[in-house]
Every structure is written in structure tokens, then in C-alpha cells.
Amino acid sequence: MEFEESGIGEECGVFGCVAAGEWPTQLEVAQVLTLGLVALQHRGQESAGVVTSDGASPPTYTTLKGMGLVSTAFSAEALLKLRYGNLGICHTRYSTTGMSELQNCQPFVVDTLHGQIAVAHNGELVNAHALRKKVMRHGVGLSTSSDSELITQLLAFTPPTEELDAPNWVARITNLMTETPTSYSLLVMFKDVIYAVRDPYGNRPLCIGRVVPVSKLHKSGGGDSDTEGWVVSSESCSFQSIGAKYYREVLPGEIVQISRHGVKSLSVVPRREGDLPAFCIFEYVYFARPDSIFEGQMVYTVRQRCGRQLAIEAPTDADVVSTVPESATPAALGYAQQSGLPYIEVLCKNRYVGRTFIQPNTRLRQLGVAKKFGALTDNFAGKRVVLVDDSIVRGNTISPIIKLLKEAGATEVHIRVASPPIKFPCYMGINIPTKEELIANKPEFQDIAGYIGADSVQYLTVEGLVTAVQKGIASMQGDKMIDSTYKAGGSVGHCTACLTGKYPVELEW
């Protein structure tokens, strides 16, 4: 819950669709794209963009962009312009680099020697400053402050090995990966194909789904004859809403070609020797939707394991377990299951507070969290409460909640945090407050329980978090049902830089 209040956010979500079989297609590609993007809205609410193509030679691109949520960025009339698309990519944005302006809205479309390309990007380049200088030295001007335009221009460069009459996209993308090791998941649309790309460290997620008839959606098996189209997404949670089945993840460093003929892996660009993958561990903790699948396991299940591990590491004498609605609910349920304490709800959330036209006068400020939450007094009056949260970032959100619960009759409130303290900034696509703003770096952290008014506060350890995340991957090694991406012998690794200060690559400024 504190992540939501503190302004910590994922940078972006990307989504793409290619209709299978004969074109013009009967599949409503524009509808698939917009519904897929709505399912990724939690990854960015600042702006949204869609680019579709008829896949002809040369192709006709149609672009729609707008500020705000997907539902408000595109009108029904504007969406009609996309109806002739046979393939397309789209993007929803939460900026960490680049100002909040329409010109920074993705996907970007640029002209290359071989025709137009459209690019959508999730992540943040660790060496963006040096790359911007390099691009400008080649005489290329940049019209935005976004990393994504920088990527697009780098892809437009012609590699030395390329023939004049045919673009070598594997060489171009490999060249990009050589220039910048992380952090990005990319969709590149050129003519009648989409290239899906993950950086060699796999820091940001990307997965592929298969669009099937609704009658076949919940049936196992099925061959290519059932395939109506292919989709690629930052998260698999978008698949069910558009009638697609999860197919597989894009591997770290992999370049995948998606066309109307199917999915083809073109290359896997290796990491520096000895380096493990560095998938962002906070995708599990907070950013991803609970029903998404990463590394062969559902996010909800991992969050429950985090709660179980927290109960092992930080038990306490209490009567009930609860949470601040609602992102930490799976962890609270896991804590309750492991500790043997009953899980109950202690707060009722007003989902419609949001931003309001009512100006905060002195009385409203004094009411504080009472505007957002109502205390379910009958459930906890006279009881000791364990309150599980996903994080304490600044400490200014949880404190009034504790005060509310105690004033409503809780005899004790013990805070248990289902992730370790955040101590360091992220330079790979997550918007985290400055080091000085983080409560874990302030003197008050030495007595954080006293500072926020709790009877005790304990966090999940870094080791406990890694164990909870990787336990599910380890338990599935050799399981025939697991995504072949994570079969026995595959390497597993996660980025914990915001917790430990150990970044997967050297940062360049």
C-alpha cells in the first residue's frame, strides 16, 4: 500500500499483436491491442499510444496517442482509424526519464534506410547519457528526452555487416544490446513482423501468448490450426481478457520474430561471462498484477510465500492478522497460514477517493486516512493485530493507519513488512524516491516502531525474499508442465539493487 502512496511506480507496459493466417484478417487487432493495454494499466497511467500496420510492402502505419488512462486517451471514433490493422504494438507510460508530455508518448515511429519502424520500450538504459552523446555525434538530433527515442535511433543505424537491399534486424538488435546491457524489453514493428526483445539480464518482463477461439480458451492442447493470432506483453495478466493462452516467456537476451506464420527464436545474446540473470525482484513484490506468471510461477503464490517466510522470520504474540487493502493481501494470508492466526479485515477502503476537487482544509487534514479507510471495529476491538504491508517507504502513510486502528480499539498493532527496507535508488526503470527520502536511510529508522506508533516493526530479510521467490522455481525444475524456459539446469537470478546497492551492471553517467 505504501508503494502506491509514495509515488513508487513501474515505468511502462508494452503489448503487441499479430493476426495469424490470411490478411486482411478477421481478428479485430485494434480491439485486442486496446484491451491488452487496459490490462497493463497498473504499469503506467500517464499516457498511452498505439501503432497499427496493414503489413503491406510498403506498410501503412496508423498512430494514436493520448495523455492519461487508456479509457480516456482514445475515443471510440479515433479507434475506428485502426480497424484495418493486421498487426500492431502499443504502450502505456509511467515516466522515469523524459517529461510528462505527449511528445514522449510511445510507440515511436522513425524512418530508416529500409522503411519505417515502430518501437515500444519498457525500462531505463543504464548508460543513456553516453549513448545520447554517441547518437548526436553521428549527426542525429533527438526531439524528446525519452530513452525510447534513443533506442529507436540506435536501431535505425545500419550495421557494417548489413546488405544494402535487406535490413539485418538480428545484427541491428544485437548491436543495440552490445551498446547497452540493460534495462529494456522492446517491441519493434517492421513491415509484417514484430520483433520481441529482452535485454541480456532479463531485468524487465516480456512474454508471448496465443490467441485462440473462445471455445478453446480453457481446453488443453490445440495446434496451430486453432491459432487466430499471437500477442506479446509485459505481463501475462493481459492474455485472458483478450482470449489468449500463455505460450512462453521471452528469454533474457532473446530476439523473437512474431509473424502471421508463427513465433521464431532468432538469437540469444549472452551476458557478460559469469553473470546471472537480473530479473527485477520487485515485479514479484509489488509491481506486477497478482495473476501474472513469471519464471513459471504465479505472482500471487510468490507473495503468499513471502508472507509465510515473514511469519517464520518475525513471529509475534497476537490475536489476528490483517493488511492495509489490498496489494499486501496475499502476503497477509500467507503470514496467517504459517502462524496459525486467523486472517480478518480491519479496514474498509473507499475506492473512489482518488484525486478530488475538494481542497484540503484544516479539518480534512486532521481526518487524514479516515477519508480513505473505515475501521471495521467489530473485527478487532480489544485484540492484538498483526498488520502486514508490502513496504514502508517514507513512513508517512502507515503511521495514521496505526493511529486509526488503536483509536478504534486495537490493543496492540504489530507491523510486518513483506519486503526488505528499500535503501537505494533504481536506475533500471523503477521510479523510487531519492535516497534521502527513504525512511530506511533516516535516523528515525533506528526506532521505526516508535516513529510510526507501532508496538513492533519487522521486515522480511533480503535472503528471505530471495528464498520465497526462487523456491517456486527450484521446486519446478524437471516438472514437465513448466515453461521450457526454466527447465532443469537453467540459471536463475534476480536484481535486488534497491535493497542491497549491488547493481547487476556497472552504472555509467
Secondary structure, DSSP 8 states (H G I E B T S, - for coil): -HHHHHT-EE-EEEEEEEE-SSSS-SS-HHHHHHHHHHHTGGG--SEEEEEEE---SS--EEEEEEES-HHHHS-HHHHGGGTT-SEEEEEEE--SSS-SSGGG-S-EEEEETTEEEEEEEEE--TTHHHHHHHHHHTT----SS-HHHHHHHHHHS--TT-BTTB--HHHHHHHHHHH--SSEEEEEEETTEEEEEE-TT--S--EEEEE--GGGTTSS---GGG--EEEEES-GGGTGGGTEEEEEE--TTEEEEEETTEEEEEEE---STT----EETHIIIIIS-TT-EETTEEHHHHHHHHHHHHHHHS----SEEEESTTTTHHHHHHHHHHHT--B---EEE-TT-SS-SS---HHHHHHGGGGTEEE-HHHHTTSEEEEEES--SSSTTHHHHHHHHHHTT-SEEEEEESS----S---SSEE---GGG-GGGSGGGGGHHHHHT-SEEEE--HHHHHHHHHHHHHHTTT-TTS-GGG-TT----EE-HHHHS--SS----
